């Protein structure tokens, strides 16, 4: 199954647009795991198992693992997801951006070492930086477009001579020129629902990875209204910290499961309300 096929199947079978980000912060791990050599692995696999019934996929952020010298634990976590939850897409959040043989090695890292179904990339270097990933025909590439951070406007909102902002140029370029085999998706933040709606209108039913709900404050009904595709799906709405660290104490995994269920239900309530309008 290709990435987009696997994602579409997960949306349908799970009835969920929620993606859980795996961003393990050593300072916030449960007390019961502090000091254990495999604490990151134990924490993340417990979160995966607890939240799997409520999500459409998982998105480990590589920086959190690399900073802790825990890349081997990330490998093991990815293998765990692929073995125990093979129906759920695995998106490696790496935001790579380079060309030539370097990009080829980054692609091998994402798709061979970690077994990811898709990887996040920066489009700033142009098509040459994306092409090595697209040669993996069953894998996906998720390009930064209109990101959720406030400072992104300094570049992404720059307008060309025709008044078109850069983020919409990126959306058009990816949809019309780079997506020949249907492998592409875009990152568009929930914190900017107006821009999210413009991207959706520009790219049709292309999948969107949408960070910014939960700790970043993105509004779920506004996100669903702006970003849903023609089938009422089309998004991987990511939440990380609000789910990972839902509660301290011995019941932390259960609390994460409840947070994931509540977030999924809020998204589905917004979808139902939109469908009834």
PLY file of the C-alpha trace (Angstrom):
ply
format ascii 1.0
element vertex 277
property float x
property float y
property float z
element edge 276
property int vertex1
property int vertex2
end_header
0.00 0.00 0.00
1.24 3.50 -0.77
1.31 6.21 1.88
-1.80 7.93 0.55
-3.67 4.62 0.25
-2.72 3.70 3.80
-3.78 7.13 5.04
-7.14 6.99 3.28
-7.76 3.51 4.69
-6.89 4.71 8.20
-9.25 7.69 7.94
-12.07 5.34 7.02
-11.37 2.42 9.37
-10.45 4.55 12.39
-13.02 7.29 11.75
-10.38 9.68 12.98
-8.39 12.61 11.61
-6.22 12.82 14.74
-2.49 12.20 14.47
-0.45 11.91 17.65
3.01 13.45 17.65
5.70 11.61 19.57
7.87 14.35 21.11
9.47 12.77 24.20
10.84 15.37 26.62
13.14 13.76 29.20
12.16 16.32 31.84
8.46 15.46 31.48
8.63 11.67 31.46
6.68 9.87 34.21
8.54 9.41 37.49
8.31 5.63 37.08
10.45 5.84 33.93
13.03 8.40 35.06
16.57 7.04 34.90
15.73 3.91 32.91
17.95 3.37 29.85
14.97 2.56 27.63
12.63 5.17 29.13
11.93 6.83 25.77
10.98 3.50 24.20
8.75 2.50 27.11
7.03 5.88 27.17
6.38 6.14 23.45
5.23 2.57 22.91
2.84 2.88 25.86
1.43 6.09 24.34
1.11 4.38 20.96
-0.81 1.42 22.39
-3.04 3.63 24.54
-3.98 6.07 21.77
-4.02 3.76 18.73
-7.82 3.21 18.79
-8.42 6.94 18.36
-5.90 8.07 15.74
-5.14 7.97 12.02
-1.37 7.77 12.54
1.73 8.71 14.50
4.35 11.41 13.90
7.65 11.03 15.79
9.74 14.22 15.79
13.33 13.15 15.19
14.93 16.10 17.03
13.55 14.97 20.38
15.25 11.60 19.96
18.51 12.87 18.47
18.99 15.42 21.26
18.79 12.58 23.79
21.05 10.28 21.73
18.00 8.03 21.45
17.95 7.33 17.71
18.18 3.58 18.38
15.10 3.83 20.58
13.36 5.74 17.77
14.21 2.89 15.39
12.74 0.42 17.85
9.61 2.55 18.34
9.09 2.78 14.58
9.48 -0.99 14.25
7.02 -1.44 17.10
4.41 0.71 15.34
4.94 -1.09 12.03
4.59 -4.48 13.72
1.76 -3.86 16.18
-0.21 -1.12 14.38
0.63 -1.68 10.70
-2.62 -0.06 9.55
-1.63 3.34 10.97
0.64 5.62 8.90
4.00 6.56 10.36
5.17 10.08 9.46
8.75 10.97 10.38
8.88 14.66 11.25
12.39 15.60 10.12
11.87 18.74 7.96
14.85 17.83 5.80
16.00 20.12 2.99
19.05 19.34 0.84
19.94 18.19 -2.66
21.74 15.44 -4.56
23.45 12.61 -2.72
22.76 14.23 0.66
19.02 14.17 0.01
19.33 10.55 -1.12
20.90 9.66 2.23
18.21 11.51 4.15
15.61 9.53 2.19
17.35 6.27 3.08
17.38 7.35 6.72
13.64 8.02 6.73
12.46 5.09 4.66
15.04 2.36 5.32
16.36 3.05 8.80
13.08 4.17 10.36
10.60 2.54 7.96
8.49 5.69 7.78
5.54 5.88 5.42
6.21 9.59 4.86
8.64 12.31 5.88
8.30 16.07 6.33
10.49 18.23 4.06
11.27 21.86 3.38
10.55 22.97 -0.21
12.96 25.92 -0.03
15.64 24.32 -2.26
13.17 23.45 -5.00
12.33 20.22 -6.76
15.89 18.83 -6.66
15.58 18.55 -2.89
12.34 16.55 -3.13
12.99 14.31 -6.13
15.16 11.74 -4.28
12.27 11.04 -1.89
9.73 10.77 -4.71
11.75 7.94 -6.27
10.35 5.79 -3.43
7.00 5.31 -5.13
5.17 3.88 -2.13
6.31 6.64 0.24
4.96 10.13 0.93
6.52 13.57 1.21
4.91 16.25 3.36
6.06 19.74 2.36
6.05 22.79 4.62
3.57 25.32 3.25
1.92 27.64 5.83
3.34 26.67 9.18
1.72 27.30 12.56
4.40 29.52 14.11
3.88 33.32 14.16
7.27 34.11 12.64
6.53 32.10 9.51
4.72 35.07 7.96
8.03 36.87 7.41
8.68 34.55 4.47
5.50 32.64 3.76
3.32 35.73 3.30
5.70 37.54 0.92
3.76 38.40 -2.24
4.93 38.21 -5.83
4.23 40.79 -8.53
0.71 39.43 -8.94
-0.04 39.63 -5.23
0.14 35.89 -4.59
1.75 34.96 -1.25
4.63 32.51 -1.25
2.74 29.82 0.67
0.08 29.64 -2.07
2.79 29.48 -4.72
4.25 26.51 -2.83
0.80 24.88 -2.64
0.25 25.28 -6.37
3.73 24.08 -7.27
3.44 20.94 -5.15
-0.08 20.12 -6.36
0.44 20.84 -10.05
4.11 20.03 -10.68
5.50 17.73 -7.99
2.55 15.42 -7.22
2.59 13.37 -10.42
2.35 10.06 -8.55
0.06 11.26 -5.77
2.76 11.08 -3.08
2.61 14.65 -1.78
0.97 16.34 1.18
1.34 19.80 2.73
1.87 21.18 6.23
-0.62 23.95 7.03
-1.16 25.19 10.59
-4.48 25.13 12.40
-3.54 28.53 13.82
-4.30 30.14 10.43
-7.72 28.79 9.35
-8.16 31.44 6.64
-4.94 30.39 4.94
-5.80 26.73 5.53
-9.03 27.25 3.57
-7.14 28.92 0.74
-4.68 26.04 0.53
-7.53 23.52 0.48
-9.20 25.40 -2.35
-5.92 25.48 -4.26
-4.90 21.80 -3.93
-8.19 19.91 -4.01
-8.18 16.69 -2.02
-4.43 16.51 -1.36
-3.74 15.41 2.25
-2.81 18.11 4.74
-0.80 17.70 7.92
-2.29 20.24 10.31
-0.37 21.06 13.51
-1.41 23.72 15.97
-4.37 22.40 17.98
-3.92 21.55 21.65
-0.98 23.37 23.21
-0.73 25.86 20.32
-4.38 26.87 20.64
-5.77 26.10 17.19
-9.59 25.95 17.07
-10.95 22.53 16.10
-14.27 23.59 14.46
-12.49 26.30 12.46
-9.82 23.82 11.40
-12.34 21.22 10.27
-14.37 23.80 8.35
-11.31 25.22 6.61
-9.36 22.06 5.89
-11.80 19.24 5.15
-11.63 17.72 1.69
-14.57 16.82 -0.54
-15.15 13.63 1.49
-15.12 15.41 4.86
-11.65 14.08 5.67
-8.29 15.02 4.13
-6.35 16.05 7.26
-3.86 14.63 9.73
-4.67 16.97 12.63
-1.67 16.64 14.89
-1.58 16.97 18.65
1.53 16.20 20.68
2.08 17.73 24.12
-1.61 17.97 25.04
-1.89 14.20 24.65
1.56 12.99 25.69
1.53 14.89 28.96
-2.19 14.93 29.70
-1.62 14.04 33.35
1.17 13.24 35.76
1.00 10.19 37.97
0.72 6.45 37.51
-2.27 6.69 35.17
-0.43 8.76 32.55
-1.03 6.32 29.68
-4.76 6.15 30.48
-4.89 9.93 30.63
-3.25 10.15 27.21
-5.81 7.72 25.82
-8.64 9.82 27.24
-7.13 13.01 25.81
-6.82 11.36 22.40
-10.39 10.07 22.53
-11.73 13.47 23.55
-9.78 15.20 20.78
-10.96 12.70 18.19
-14.53 13.11 19.36
-14.27 16.91 19.20
-12.96 16.67 15.63
-15.74 14.27 14.66
-18.37 16.49 16.26
-17.10 19.37 14.16
-17.19 17.15 11.06
-20.77 16.13 11.82
-21.81 19.76 12.34
-20.18 20.73 9.06
-21.91 17.91 7.20
-25.31 18.96 8.57
-24.96 22.58 7.44
0 1
1 2
2 3
3 4
4 5
5 6
6 7
7 8
8 9
9 10
10 11
11 12
12 13
13 14
14 15
15 16
16 17
17 18
18 19
19 20
20 21
21 22
22 23
23 24
24 25
25 26
26 27
27 28
28 29
29 30
30 31
31 32
32 33
33 34
34 35
35 36
36 37
37 38
38 39
39 40
40 41
41 42
42 43
43 44
44 45
45 46
46 47
47 48
48 49
49 50
50 51
51 52
52 53
53 54
54 55
55 56
56 57
57 58
58 59
59 60
60 61
61 62
62 63
63 64
64 65
65 66
66 67
67 68
68 69
69 70
70 71
71 72
72 73
73 74
74 75
75 76
76 77
77 78
78 79
79 80
80 81
81 82
82 83
83 84
84 85
85 86
86 87
87 88
88 89
89 90
90 91
91 92
92 93
93 94
94 95
95 96
96 97
97 98
98 99
99 100
100 101
101 102
102 103
103 104
104 105
105 106
106 107
107 108
108 109
109 110
110 111
111 112
112 113
113 114
114 115
115 116
116 117
117 118
118 119
119 120
120 121
121 122
122 123
123 124
124 125
125 126
126 127
127 128
128 129
129 130
130 131
131 132
132 133
133 134
134 135
135 136
136 137
137 138
138 139
139 140
140 141
141 142
142 143
143 144
144 145
145 146
146 147
147 148
148 149
149 150
150 151
151 152
152 153
153 154
154 155
155 156
156 157
157 158
158 159
159 160
160 161
161 162
162 163
163 164
164 165
165 166
166 167
167 168
168 169
169 170
170 171
171 172
172 173
173 174
174 175
175 176
176 177
177 178
178 179
179 180
180 181
181 182
182 183
183 184
184 185
185 186
186 187
187 188
188 189
189 190
190 191
191 192
192 193
193 194
194 195
195 196
196 197
197 198
198 199
199 200
200 201
201 202
202 203
203 204
204 205
205 206
206 207
207 208
208 209
209 210
210 211
211 212
212 213
213 214
214 215
215 216
216 217
217 218
218 219
219 220
220 221
221 222
222 223
223 224
224 225
225 226
226 227
227 228
228 229
229 230
230 231
231 232
232 233
233 234
234 235
235 236
236 237
237 238
238 239
239 240
240 241
241 242
242 243
243 244
244 245
245 246
246 247
247 248
248 249
249 250
250 251
251 252
252 253
253 254
254 255
255 256
256 257
257 258
258 259
259 260
260 261
261 262
262 263
263 264
264 265
265 266
266 267
267 268
268 269
269 270
270 271
271 272
272 273
273 274
274 275
275 276
